Amino acid sequence: MTQKPHFDSLEDTANLIAQQRGEAGCFIITKHYDGSYSFGTSGMNGDAVRYGLNLGIYYSFIFEEMERTGREH
């Protein structure tokens, strides 16, 4: 049986994902059952995080439009 890796924090998880994929960095956002959110990063400075979040916001509007129209962009 394969043992799952232990994560002490979202930063540990982001670091492992970046390493496994051979990426320079990673950020993770999780939503809790109470509606709050947590955020963890690895290998990213403030500019990289802001760019990534802006890219996510941009794509969220594209996905919303695709759902609304039933078309792919």
C-alpha positions in Angstrom: 0.0 0.0 0.0 1.3 3.5 -0.9 1.7 5.8 2.1 0.4 9.4 1.6 2.9 12.1 2.4 2.4 14.1 5.6 1.8 17.8 5.3 2.3 20.2 8.2 1.1 23.2 6.3 -0.1 24.5 3.0 3.4 25.8 2.4 4.7 22.2 2.7 2.0 21.1 0.2 2.8 23.9 -2.3 6.5 23.1 -2.0 6.0 19.4 -2.7 3.7 20.1 -5.7 6.3 22.5 -7.2 9.1 20.0 -6.7 7.2 17.1 -8.1 6.2 19.1 -11.2 9.6 20.7 -11.6 8.1 24.1 -11.3 9.6 27.3 -9.8 6.7 27.9 -7.4 3.2 27.1 -6.4 0.3 28.6 -4.4 -2.7 26.9 -3.0 -6.0 28.2 -1.8 -8.3 26.0 0.2 -11.9 26.7 1.4 -13.0 25.5 4.8 -16.5 24.2 5.6 -17.2 27.4 7.6 -16.6 29.5 4.4 -13.2 30.8 5.4 -10.1 30.3 3.3 -6.4 29.5 3.8 -3.5 30.3 1.5 0.0 28.8 1.2 2.9 29.6 -1.2 6.3 28.2 -2.1 9.0 29.7 -4.3 7.0 32.9 -5.1 7.4 36.5 -4.2 4.6 39.0 -3.9 4.7 40.0 -7.6 4.4 36.3 -8.7 1.5 35.7 -6.3 -0.3 38.9 -7.5 0.2 37.9 -11.1 -1.1 34.4 -10.4 -4.1 35.6 -8.5 -5.0 38.1 -11.3 -4.7 35.3 -13.8 -7.1 33.2 -11.7 -9.6 36.1 -11.5 -9.4 36.6 -15.3 -10.1 33.0 -16.0 -12.9 32.9 -13.5 -14.8 35.3 -15.7 -14.1 33.2 -18.8 -15.3 30.1 -17.0 -18.4 31.9 -15.8 -19.1 33.1 -19.4 -18.6 29.6 -20.7 -21.1 28.2 -18.2 -23.6 31.0 -19.0 -23.4 30.6 -22.8 -22.6 26.9 -23.1 -19.7 27.8 -25.4 -16.0 27.4 -25.2 -13.7 30.4 -25.8 
